[in-house]
Amino acid sequence: LLENTDTVFNIFNSFDEEIRDSIEYNVGEMVEGMRDVSTEVAESDFEGIRIDDFDELADYNYIVAGTVGNLLTDIFTYDQDFEDEDRLYELSEDFGHFLQTVNIINDPYDDFVNENAIFVPDSLGGGNFHEEIERRFEGPEFDRSRLEEGIIELADHADERTEKVVEYIDIIESESDKIGGYLQVPAILATANLREARENPWDAFEEGGIG
């Protein structure tokens, strides 16, 4: 993107003002959120991100994915009339949270080994779940069953938003089959990954991850 800044801004400036405003607002919100996360990381005892609980996970997921969901909803509704537009915006953040949680489930191995980051909440399995992950990668002993149960618990947490994801897509499809089809692809892949996570949770802690 930096190497092609001129192209990026030429395309950006070709959009209607309403779309440009939406991009500026949502990207700005994402940037501010990531700045805050980076500041917290710099002030912590770790070199990478650590997520403590589901509330913190929701906050992080909103920054990196909920803002994207809101931006996409702005774009989808720009020249389409949706009777349930207010409901779409209620659901858009759930859609982003669902997809981002599945991404986190897919590859704790790569996150920790390459980024020294743990996005899986520490509160899983009664707490101190990060210590178990660290033992998996740094120590001689770890509780494999506890790690597997934690991944399944996180998969169940993601699955709590499945009905809202389906509702979001259904509302979109009521006005646009094309956009609905576009959204179906990541939703289907994420659902398949959740199924795989429940069947083979240990893969999350092996190189290559789940899926």
ZAMARGU-4260 file (C-alpha; in steps of 0.2 Angstrom, whole numbers, plus 5000, padded with zeros to 4 digits):
<rodrens>
0) 5000/5000/5000 | 5014/5012/5004 | 5023/5009/4988 | 5007/5013/4979 | 5000/5027/4989
5) 4996/5038/4973 | 4985/5024/4966 | 4977/5021/4983 | 4972/5039/4985 | 4967/5041/4967
10) 4955/5027/4969 | 4949/5034/4986 | 4946/5051/4978 | 4936/5043/4964 | 4922/5037/4977
15) 4907/5048/4981 | 4909/5059/4997 | 4898/5048/5007 | 4909/5033/5004 | 4924/5043/5007
20) 4917/5049/5024 | 4913/5031/5029 | 4931/5025/5025 | 4939/5040/5034 | 4928/5037/5050
25) 4930/5018/5051 | 4948/5017/5046 | 4951/5031/5058 | 4943/5022/5072 | 4953/5006/5068
30) 4969/5016/5068 | 4966/5024/5085 | 4961/5008/5092 | 4977/4999/5086 | 4987/5014/5093
35) 4980/5011/5110 | 4983/4992/5109 | 5001/4996/5103 | 5003/5008/5118 | 4997/4995/5130
40) 5009/4982/5123 | 5024/4994/5124 | 5020/4997/5143 | 5017/4978/5147 | 5030/4965/5152
45) 5027/4956/5135 | 5033/4960/5118 | 5017/4955/5110 | 4998/4956/5113 | 4989/4947/5127
50) 4970/4946/5128 | 4964/4944/5146 | 4945/4939/5144 | 4930/4939/5133 | 4927/4957/5136
55) 4944/4962/5130 | 4943/4950/5115 | 4927/4959/5110 | 4936/4976/5111 | 4950/4970/5101
60) 4939/4961/5088 | 4929/4977/5086 | 4945/4987/5082 | 4951/4975/5069 | 4935/4967/5062
65) 4920/4976/5069 | 4925/4993/5061 | 4927/4983/5044 | 4910/4976/5046 | 4902/4993/5049
70) 4912/5000/5034 | 4905/4986/5023 | 4888/4989/5029 | 4889/5007/5024 | 4895/5002/5007
75) 4881/4988/5005 | 4867/5000/5010 | 4874/5015/5000 | 4863/5012/4985 | 4851/4999/4991
80) 4835/5001/5001 | 4834/4989/5016 | 4819/4989/5027 | 4829/4982/5041 | 4844/4994/5039
85) 4845/4998/5058 | 4846/4979/5062 | 4860/4977/5049 | 4871/4989/5059 | 4866/4980/5075
90) 4872/4964/5067 | 4888/4970/5057 | 4899/4970/5073 | 4894/4952/5077 | 4898/4947/5059
95) 4916/4954/5061 | 4918/4947/5079 | 4913/4930/5073 | 4925/4930/5059 | 4940/4937/5069
100) 4937/4924/5083 | 4938/4910/5071 | 4954/4917/5064 | 4961/4917/5082 | 4955/4899/5085
105) 4964/4894/5069 | 4982/4898/5073 | 4988/4901/5091 | 5004/4892/5086 | 5009/4905/5073
110) 5003/4920/5084 | 5014/4914/5098 | 5029/4908/5089 | 5031/4922/5076 | 5022/4937/5085
115) 5024/4932/5104 | 5005/4936/5104 | 4991/4927/5113 | 4974/4932/5107 | 4966/4917/5115
120) 4958/4924/5131 | 4968/4920/5147 | 4951/4917/5156 | 4948/4901/5147 | 4946/4885/5157
125) 4945/4894/5173 | 4960/4906/5171 | 4979/4907/5168 | 4976/4899/5151 | 4991/4909/5144
130) 5003/4900/5156 | 4997/4883/5149 | 5001/4890/5131 | 5018/4896/5136 | 5022/4879/5144
135) 5017/4871/5127 | 5030/4881/5118 | 5043/4884/5130 | 5042/4871/5144 | 5044/4853/5145
140) 5027/4849/5153 | 5009/4855/5148 | 4991/4849/5150 | 4986/4845/5132 | 4968/4841/5137
145) 4966/4858/5145 | 4973/4867/5129 | 4961/4857/5119 | 4946/4861/5130 | 4951/4879/5129
150) 4950/4879/5110 | 4933/4871/5111 | 4927/4883/5123 | 4932/4898/5112 | 4924/4889/5097
155) 4907/4888/5107 | 4909/4907/5111 | 4911/4911/5092 | 4896/4899/5088 | 4885/4910/5100
160) 4885/4923/5085 | 4881/4911/5071 | 4863/4915/5071 | 4866/4934/5070 | 4878/4930/5056
165) 4865/4921/5047 | 4852/4935/5050 | 4864/4948/5043 | 4867/4938/5027 | 4848/4935/5025
170) 4844/4953/5026 | 4858/4957/5014 | 4851/4944/5002 | 4834/4950/5003 | 4840/4965/4992
175) 4855/4958/4984 | 4859/4940/4979 | 4877/4946/4973 | 4882/4954/4990 | 4874/4940/5000
180) 4884/4927/4990 | 4900/4937/4993 | 4896/4936/5012 | 4892/4917/5011 | 4909/4912/5007
185) 4919/4918/5023 | 4904/4913/5034 | 4904/4895/5027 | 4923/4894/5028 | 4922/4900/5046
190) 4908/4888/5051 | 4919/4873/5043 | 4934/4879/5053 | 4924/4879/5069 | 4918/4861/5066
195) 4937/4856/5063 | 4942/4865/5079 | 4930/4855/5089 | 4935/4838/5080 | 4954/4842/5081
200) 4957/4856/5094 | 4975/4851/5096 | 4979/4856/5078 | 4978/4874/5085 | 4994/4872/5094
205) 5003/4863/5079 | 5012/4872/5065 | 4999/4875/5051 | 4985/4877/5063 | 4967/4872/5060
210) 4959/4870/5043
</rodrens>
